Amino acid sequence: MRSQRISPDPVLSFLALTPRPAERSRAVIAGITVLVGVAGLLLLPSDALRPGGAVWILLFSATTVPVAVAWFTTTRPRHFETAYVVYADVGVLTVVTMYDSAFLSMPACAVLVLVSLFAAAFTDTLTLTLHVAFSCGLLVVLAAVSVEQGTEIWLVLSRTLALMSMFATPFVIRMYVSYLRRQVEASQRDPLTGLLTRRGLYNRVTSQSQSVQSRRTALGVFVEIADFADVEQRFGRGSGREVLEEIAERLTTEAPADAVAARLSTSQFLCVLLVGPDGSADRAMRDLATGLESTPLRSAPVTVLTGSVAETVDPHADVGTTLHHLMTRAEATMQRRHASRASASADLRDRIAALIASGGPSIVFQPVCTTDTGAVVGYEALSRFPDGYGSPQTWFTDASAVGLRVDLELSAIHAAITASSVLPSGAFVAVNTSADTILSSDLAADLIGRGDRGRRWIVEVTEHDRIDDYDGMGVAVEMLRSAGVLISVDDVGTGYSGLRQLVELRPGVVKLDASIVRGIDTDPMRRAAAVSIVTFSREIGAVCIFEGVETAEELATAREVGADLVQGYLLGRPAPASELLVRDTPHPTS
């Protein structure tokens, strides 16, 4: 199994899950409480106390023992920590009022600084603020009394300011702890989906399981996106990110409110819900799994596989082991669904084969115009497919997966030849094809034999297609060129092969990708890239076409840098041949 065991991180677990003191923290607080009581007892032999002051200090010191013991009880009353702050303030106030000299009593206020540190860690902001206000007010009163008793004012001010400045410490610590908590929370969240990571899942489930000291049941739904590595190739750039974000959104919104969802790896998720012995939420979790599998995603029609199981959680057992068993069993139940994927592949092949048998995709044409006058000189044939199964790129990628890529491309080319018959004979027509189709078919015979004999045809080879056999490709391209077909390298600036494809294929047309053209009027880097492609095209005697021109500014820049032809929504959107307003003008030369 691919599931990996989840391990705790003690430091992160403490910061993220332990707002109350741990057992060792209680011992430290109890020890400090007793030490303060002992410090009070050491004042008893002093001559600095008022008459009767020793009795009050003795009584206060005696109270520190039961208070210290109370820290070790498991049934402390609610708001015990706040009450402890009030107790400490009253005790310090009692001690400082027992001195003969207010100036001598001021150092005792240092104990209030310790109390403020405790309040910063274990109480709310209001309690801390009130305690610090009380402490500073007490210092001001003692300072005033000290001056009245004849102490030099500069000594009083120095001691007062020194003690007051110490009360900034708890606020600084509180801000830093808040920062650490935010860092811990961020470290336990997947930055893309916002779901918990493996460690975050461990800490959250640990917290939930310890809140109830009884056996509970963990319901788990394991989710995996099938063939996630191929998603972007099939459905376009950014589709993988959109799929992950949509899965995370559905786990967050469709799971029960108390469920915890985590992203385990690139394409694997786990949703866990702790329930009581009755397992009342079992149906809700199974409905979640069923919905994820049966409801198509908006982002891309990918296959989502799930597995649902239940695991008994012992509150005294290691949560990491429980989660590991849960994931392993859930992933195992998912394996049986892989058999259904073969059936889905068969359905995919049948759907594509049926489209090919019916004449292939429908064809639209996008005008290609001269840069200087805007005259239409040719068209690019583009395929359009039935709705509901993804973009044209998805169709061709799926066809490649079931061995029908060449057949589908040829059906699209044949449909384009037929549809272009109404276009002016002087306008060229460009068709898109992969290297596999060029190598395995006689495109020259199709284009020249089926199409208008007087028309100039352009075969566009996209840079997104990897070419492994450049020798064979060179022979096939030369046959097309000798038959009068121009070779175009499409989408220059993206894809696999870059300059090698331009050099090896020696194209008559070079098309600059829309991603480079977009914003060319404002981006010096894009402009520089365009200039280099235009210069290269001129050096090899090729026509340079800028794709994706959508604004007048982009068109003006294309004209400035020397583009021969332009194509884009500004000049004409793709449409069926019958709907185009065509101007019969000369075609480009090779």
C-alpha positions in Angstrom: 0.0 0.0 0.0 1.1 3.5 -0.7 -0.2 5.0 2.6 2.5 6.3 4.8 2.4 6.3 8.6 1.6 9.7 10.2 3.9 10.8 13.1 3.4 13.5 15.6 5.6 16.6 16.1 5.7 17.3 19.8 6.6 21.0 19.4 3.9 21.7 16.8 1.4 19.6 18.8 2.0 21.6 21.9 1.7 25.0 20.2 -1.3 24.0 18.1 -3.3 21.9 20.5 -2.3 22.8 24.1 -3.8 26.1 25.2 -3.9 24.8 28.8 -0.8 24.0 30.9 0.6 20.5 30.7 1.4 18.4 33.7 5.0 19.8 34.0 3.7 23.3 33.6 1.4 22.8 36.6 4.4 21.6 38.7 6.4 24.7 37.8 3.5 27.0 38.7 2.9 25.2 42.0 6.6 25.4 42.8 6.7 29.1 42.2 3.6 29.7 44.3 5.3 27.9 47.2 8.5 29.8 46.7 6.6 33.1 46.9 5.1 31.9 50.2 8.6 31.1 51.5 9.8 34.5 50.5 7.0 36.0 52.6 8.0 33.9 55.6 11.6 35.2 55.3 10.2 38.7 55.9 8.9 37.8 59.3 12.2 38.5 61.2 12.7 41.8 59.4 12.3 45.2 61.2 10.8 46.7 58.0 7.3 45.5 58.7 4.5 47.5 60.4 3.2 46.3 63.7 0.9 43.3 63.1 2.2 42.9 59.5 3.9 39.7 60.3 0.6 38.0 61.1 -0.9 39.0 57.7 2.1 37.8 55.8 2.1 34.6 57.8 -1.5 34.0 56.8 -0.9 34.8 53.2 2.2 32.5 53.0 0.2 29.7 54.5 -2.4 30.0 51.7 0.2 29.2 49.1 0.3 25.6 50.1 -3.3 24.6 49.3 -3.2 26.8 46.2 -0.2 24.9 45.0 -1.8 21.6 45.7 -4.9 22.7 43.8 -2.8 22.9 40.6 -2.4 19.1 40.7 -6.1 18.3 40.9 -8.0 17.2 37.8 -11.3 18.8 38.8 -10.3 22.4 39.2 -13.2 24.9 39.0 -14.0 26.8 35.9 -11.9 30.0 35.5 -9.4 28.7 37.9 -6.6 30.5 36.1 -8.3 33.9 36.3 -9.0 33.3 40.0 -5.3 32.5 40.5 -4.4 35.9 39.0 -6.8 37.7 41.4 -5.4 35.7 44.3 -1.9 36.6 43.5 -2.8 40.3 43.1 -4.5 40.4 46.5 -1.6 38.6 48.1 1.0 41.0 46.7 -1.2 44.0 47.8 -1.3 42.5 51.3 2.5 42.2 51.5 3.4 45.6 50.2 1.0 47.3 52.6 2.7 45.7 55.5 6.0 47.6 55.0 6.8 50.7 57.0 8.4 52.2 53.9 6.6 52.4 50.6 9.9 52.7 48.8 11.2 49.4 50.3 7.9 47.6 49.4 8.2 48.5 45.7 10.5 45.6 44.7 7.8 43.2 45.9 5.8 44.3 42.8 8.3 42.2 40.8 6.1 39.3 41.8 3.3 40.9 39.8 5.5 40.7 36.7 5.7 36.9 37.2 1.9 36.9 37.5 1.5 38.9 34.3 3.6 36.2 32.5 1.3 33.6 33.8 -1.7 35.6 32.7 -0.3 36.1 29.2 0.1 32.3 28.8 -3.1 31.0 30.4 -5.8 33.7 30.5 -7.5 35.9 28.1 -6.5 39.4 27.0 -9.0 41.2 29.3 -7.6 39.4 32.4 -4.0 40.3 31.4 -4.9 43.9 30.7 -6.7 44.4 34.0 -3.9 42.8 36.0 -1.3 45.0 34.4 -3.4 48.1 35.0 -3.8 47.1 38.6 0.0 46.5 38.9 0.9 49.9 37.3 -1.7 51.7 39.5 -0.2 50.1 42.6 3.3 51.2 41.6 2.1 54.8 41.0 0.5 54.8 44.5 3.6 53.4 46.1 5.7 56.0 44.3 3.6 58.9 45.5 3.7 57.6 49.1 7.5 57.2 48.9 7.9 60.8 47.8 5.6 61.9 50.6 7.7 59.9 53.1 10.8 61.8 52.1 12.5 59.5 49.6 14.4 61.3 46.9 12.1 61.7 43.9 14.8 60.6 41.4 15.3 57.3 43.1 11.5 56.8 43.2 11.1 57.6 39.5 14.0 55.4 38.5 12.6 52.4 40.4 9.0 53.0 39.2 9.9 53.2 35.5 12.2 50.1 35.8 9.4 48.0 37.3 6.8 49.4 34.9 8.8 48.6 31.8 8.9 45.0 32.8 5.1 44.8 32.3 5.6 45.1 28.5 7.1 41.6 28.5 3.9 39.6 28.7 2.4 41.5 25.8 5.5 40.9 23.7 5.4 37.2 24.6 1.7 37.1 23.8 2.2 38.6 20.4 5.1 36.2 19.6 3.1 33.2 20.7 0.3 34.3 18.5 2.7 34.6 15.6 4.0 31.0 16.4 0.5 29.7 16.4 -0.2 31.2 13.0 3.0 29.7 11.7 2.1 26.3 13.1 -1.4 26.6 11.6 0.1 27.5 8.2 2.7 24.7 8.4 -0.2 22.2 8.9 -2.2 23.5 5.9 -1.7 22.6 2.3 -1.0 26.0 0.6 -2.9 25.1 -2.6 -6.1 23.5 -1.2 -6.2 24.9 2.3 -6.8 21.4 3.7 -4.7 20.0 6.5 -1.5 18.2 5.8 -0.7 14.7 7.2 0.7 16.2 10.4 -2.1 18.6 10.7 -4.5 15.7 10.4 -2.7 13.8 13.1 -2.8 16.8 15.5 -6.5 17.6 14.8 -7.7 14.0 15.3 -5.5 13.6 18.4 -7.2 16.7 19.9 -10.7 15.3 19.0 -10.0 11.8 20.4 -8.6 13.1 23.7 -11.6 15.4 24.3 -13.8 12.3 25.0 -12.3 9.6 27.2 -14.2 6.7 25.6 -14.0 4.4 22.6 -15.1 6.1 19.4 -15.3 5.1 15.8 -13.4 6.9 13.0 -15.1 7.0 9.7 -12.8 7.5 6.8 -13.2 8.4 3.1 -10.1 7.9 1.0 -10.1 9.9 -2.3 -7.8 9.6 -5.3 -7.8 11.3 -8.6 -7.1 8.7 -11.3 -4.3 9.4 -13.7 -3.7 12.8 -12.2 -0.3 13.1 -13.9 -2.1 13.3 -17.3 -4.7 15.8 -16.3 -2.9 18.9 -17.6 -2.0 17.2 -20.8 -5.6 16.2 -21.4 -7.5 19.3 -20.2 -5.0 22.1 -20.5 -2.7 24.1 -18.4 -4.0 24.9 -14.9 -6.6 22.2 -15.0 -4.7 20.1 -12.4 -4.8 23.0 -9.9 -8.5 23.6 -10.6 -9.3 19.9 -10.0 -7.4 19.8 -6.7 -9.1 23.0 -5.5 -12.6 21.7 -6.5 -12.0 18.4 -4.7 -10.9 20.3 -1.6 -14.0 22.6 -1.8 -16.3 19.6 -2.0 -14.7 17.8 0.9 -15.0 21.0 3.0 -18.6 21.8 2.1 -20.2 18.3 1.6 -18.6 16.5 4.5 -20.3 16.6 8.0 -19.5 19.6 10.0 -17.1 17.8 12.4 -15.2 16.0 9.7 -11.5 16.7 9.2 -10.2 16.7 5.6 -6.5 16.5 4.6 -4.5 16.3 1.4 -2.1 13.3 1.8 -0.2 13.6 -1.4 -0.4 15.1 -4.9 -3.7 13.4 -5.8 -4.8 11.7 -2.6 -7.1 13.0 0.1 -8.6 11.6 3.4 -11.7 12.8 5.2 -12.0 11.5 8.8 -15.0 11.8 11.2 -15.0 10.7 14.8 -18.5 9.4 15.9 -19.9 7.7 19.0 -20.6 4.0 19.2 -23.9 4.3 17.3 -22.1 5.3 14.1 -25.0 7.7 13.3 -22.9 9.6 10.7 -21.9 6.5 8.7 -24.5 7.3 6.0 -23.4 10.9 5.6 -19.8 9.8 5.0 -20.9 7.1 2.5 -23.0 9.7 0.7 -19.9 11.9 0.5 -17.9 9.1 -1.2 -20.8 8.3 -3.6 -21.2 12.0 -4.5 -17.5 12.5 -5.2 -17.5 9.5 -7.6 -20.8 10.2 -9.3 -21.0 14.0 -9.6 -18.8 15.3 -12.5 -16.4 18.1 -11.5 -16.8 21.5 -13.0 -13.1 21.9 -13.7 -12.4 18.7 -15.7 -14.2 15.4 -16.3 -11.6 13.3 -14.4 -12.2 10.0 -12.7 -12.4 10.2 -8.9 -12.0 7.0 -6.9 -13.0 6.6 -3.3 -12.9 4.0 -0.5 -14.9 4.1 2.8 -14.2 2.3 6.0 -14.6 2.5 9.8 -12.0 2.0 12.5 -12.4 1.8 16.2 -10.4 4.5 18.1 -9.0 3.7 21.5 -8.3 7.0 23.3 -5.3 5.4 25.0 -3.8 4.1 21.7 -1.5 6.0 19.3 -3.6 8.0 16.9 -0.9 7.7 14.2 -1.4 3.9 14.1 -5.2 4.2 14.0 -5.0 6.7 11.1 -2.5 4.4 9.2 -4.9 1.5 9.6 -7.8 3.6 8.4 -6.0 4.9 5.3 -4.6 1.4 4.4 -8.0 -0.2 4.6 -9.8 2.6 2.8 -7.2 2.5 0.0 -7.7 -1.3 -0.2 -11.5 -1.0 -0.7 -10.8 1.5 -3.5 -8.7 -1.0 -5.5 -11.8 -2.9 -6.6 -13.0 0.1 -8.5 -10.0 0.1 -10.8 -11.6 -2.7 -12.7 -14.4 -0.3 -13.8 -11.8 2.0 -15.4 -11.2 -0.5 -18.2 -14.9 -0.3 -19.0 -14.7 3.5 -19.0 -11.8 3.3 -21.5 -13.9 1.1 -23.7 -16.7 3.6 -23.5 -14.3 6.4 -24.4 -13.1 4.5 -27.5 -16.6 3.8 -28.6 -17.6 7.5 -28.3 -14.6 8.7 -30.3 -15.1 6.0 -32.9 -18.7 6.9 -33.3 -17.8 10.6 -33.9 -15.2 9.6 -36.5 -17.8 7.3 -38.2 -20.3 10.2 -38.4 -17.8 12.4 -40.3 -15.7 13.8 -37.5 -15.9 17.1 -35.7 -17.5 20.2 -37.1 -15.2 22.8 -38.5 -14.9 26.5 -38.0 -12.5 28.9 -39.7 -10.6 31.9 -38.2 -9.4 34.6 -40.6 -5.7 35.3 -41.0 -5.0 38.9 -42.1 -2.2 41.0 -43.4 -0.6 43.2 -40.7 -0.6 46.4 -42.7 -4.1 46.5 -44.4 -6.0 43.8 -42.4 -7.0 42.1 -45.6 -8.0 38.4 -45.2 -5.5 36.1 -46.9 -6.3 32.8 -45.4 -8.0 30.8 -42.6 -7.1 28.3 -39.9 -9.4 25.3 -39.6 -10.4 24.6 -36.0 -12.3 21.5 -34.7 -15.4 21.7 -32.6 -16.7 18.8 -30.7 -20.0 17.8 -28.9 -20.4 19.5 -25.5 -19.9 17.7 -22.2 -16.6 16.0 -22.8 -14.0 18.7 -22.5 -12.1 20.9 -24.9 -10.8 19.9 -28.4 -7.4 19.3 -26.7 -9.2 16.8 -24.4 -10.7 15.0 -27.3 -7.4 14.6 -29.1 -5.6 13.5 -25.9 -8.3 11.0 -25.1 -8.1 9.7 -28.7 -4.4 9.3 -28.3 -5.0 7.3 -25.1 -7.2 4.8 -26.9 -5.2 4.6 -30.1 -7.4 6.8 -32.3 -5.5 10.0 -32.4 -4.4 9.6 -36.1 -8.0 8.6 -37.1 -9.5 11.5 -35.3 -7.1 14.0 -36.8 -7.6 12.7 -40.3 -11.4 12.9 -39.9 -10.9 16.5 -38.8 -8.7 17.3 -41.8 -11.2 15.6 -44.2 -14.0 17.6 -42.7 -12.0 20.8 -43.1 -11.3 20.1 -46.7 -15.0 19.6 -47.4 -16.1 22.7 -45.4 -13.5 24.9 -47.1 -15.0 24.4 -50.5 -17.0 27.6 -50.2 -14.0 29.8 -49.3 -12.3 31.8 -52.0 -9.8 29.7 -53.9 -7.1 32.4 -53.4 -7.2 32.1 -49.6 -4.9 29.5 -48.0 -6.3 27.1 -45.4 -4.2 25.8 -42.5 -5.0 22.5 -40.8 -3.5 21.3 -37.5 -1.9 17.8 -37.1 0.5 15.9 -35.0 3.8 14.4 -36.0 2.3 10.9 -35.7 -0.3 11.7 -38.4 2.3 13.2 -40.7 4.5 10.1 -40.3 1.7 7.5 -40.7 -0.5 9.0 -43.5 -0.4 10.5 -47.0 -1.5 14.0 -46.2 -0.4 15.3 -49.5 -2.7 13.0 -51.3 -5.6 14.0 -49.0 -5.1 17.7 -49.3 -4.2 17.9 -53.0 -6.5 15.1 -54.1 -9.6 16.0 -52.1 -9.3 19.8 -51.9 -9.4 22.6 -54.4 -6.4 22.1 -56.7 -5.8 25.8 -56.8 -5.7 26.3 -53.0 -2.6 26.6 -51.0 -2.6 24.3 -48.0 -0.6 24.7 -44.8 0.0 21.9 -42.3 0.6 23.2 -38.8 2.7 21.1 -36.4 2.3 22.3 -32.9 5.3 22.7 -30.5 3.3 20.9 -27.9 3.8 17.6 -29.7 7.0 15.8 -29.0 8.9 14.6 -32.1 11.0 11.6 -31.4 11.9 10.6 -35.0 13.3 13.7 -36.6 14.8 11.7 -39.5 11.5 10.2 -40.5 9.7 13.5 -39.9 12.1 15.2 -42.2 11.3 12.8 -45.1 7.6 13.1 -44.5 7.8 16.9 -44.4 9.8 17.0 -47.6 7.2 15.0 -49.4 4.5 17.5 -48.3 6.7 20.4 -49.4 7.4 18.9 -52.8 3.6 18.5 -53.3 3.2 22.3 -52.7 2.0 22.1 -49.0 3.5 24.7 -46.7 4.8 23.5 -43.3 4.0 25.7 -40.3 5.4 25.4 -36.8 2.6 26.4 -34.5 2.6 27.8 -30.9 6.3 28.9 -31.1 7.4 30.0 -27.7 5.8 27.1 -25.8 6.0 23.3 -25.8 8.8 20.8 -26.0 11.4 21.4 -28.7 11.8 25.1 -29.2 14.5 26.1 -31.8 15.3 22.5 -32.7 11.8 22.0 -34.2 12.2 25.2 -36.2 15.6 24.1 -37.5 14.7 20.5 -38.2 11.4 21.2 -40.0 12.6 24.3 -41.9 9.0 25.7 -41.9 7.6 28.1 -44.5 5.4 29.6 -41.8 6.2 30.4 -38.2 3.3 31.2 -35.8 4.1 33.1 -32.6 2.0 31.7 -29.7 -0.8 33.9 -28.3 0.8 33.7 -24.8 3.7 35.8 -26.1 1.6 38.1 -28.2 -0.8 38.9 -25.4 0.4 42.1 -23.7 3.2 42.6 -26.2 2.5 46.3 -26.4 3.3 46.8 -22.7 5.8 44.1 -21.9 9.4 44.7 -23.1 10.3 41.0 -22.6 7.4 39.8 -24.9 8.3 42.4 -27.5 12.0 41.3 -27.5 10.9 37.7 -27.9 8.7 38.6 -30.8 11.4 40.6 -32.5 13.8 37.6 -32.3 11.2 35.3 -33.9 10.4 37.8 -36.6 14.2 38.1 -37.3 14.6 34.3 -37.4 11.7 33.9 -39.8 13.1 36.4 -42.2 16.5 34.7 -42.1 15.0 31.4 -43.1 12.6 32.9 -45.6 9.4 32.1 -43.6 6.2 34.0 -43.1 5.7 35.1 -39.5 2.1 35.0 -38.1 1.2 36.5 -34.7 -1.6 34.6 -33.0 -4.0 35.9 -30.4 -4.1 39.6 -31.4 -7.0 41.0 -29.4 -6.4 44.7 -29.0 -5.5 47.6 -31.4 -2.4 48.2 -29.4 -1.2 44.6 -29.9 -1.9 44.9 -33.6 0.1 48.2 -33.8 3.0 46.6 -32.0 2.8 43.5 -34.3 3.1 45.9 -37.3 6.0 47.8 -35.7 8.1 44.6 -35.0 7.5 43.3 -38.5 4.9 40.5 -38.3 3.8 39.5 -41.8 0.3 38.3 -40.8 -1.9 38.4 -37.8 -4.8 36.3 -36.3 -7.0 36.9 -33.3 -10.4 38.0 -32.1 -9.7 41.6 -33.0 -9.6 40.6 -36.7 -12.2 37.8 -36.7 -13.6 35.1 -34.5 -13.8 31.4 -35.6 -17.1 30.7 -37.5 -18.5 28.3 -40.0 -17.4 29.0 -43.6 -20.9 29.9 -44.6 -21.1 32.7 -42.0 -17.7 34.4 -42.9 -17.5 37.5 -45.0 -14.6 36.6 -47.1 -12.4 38.9 -49.3 -10.5 37.0 -52.0 -6.9 38.2 -51.7 -3.5 36.8 -52.6 -2.0 34.0 -50.4 1.4 34.1 -48.8 4.4 32.8 -50.7 6.7 30.1 -49.4 
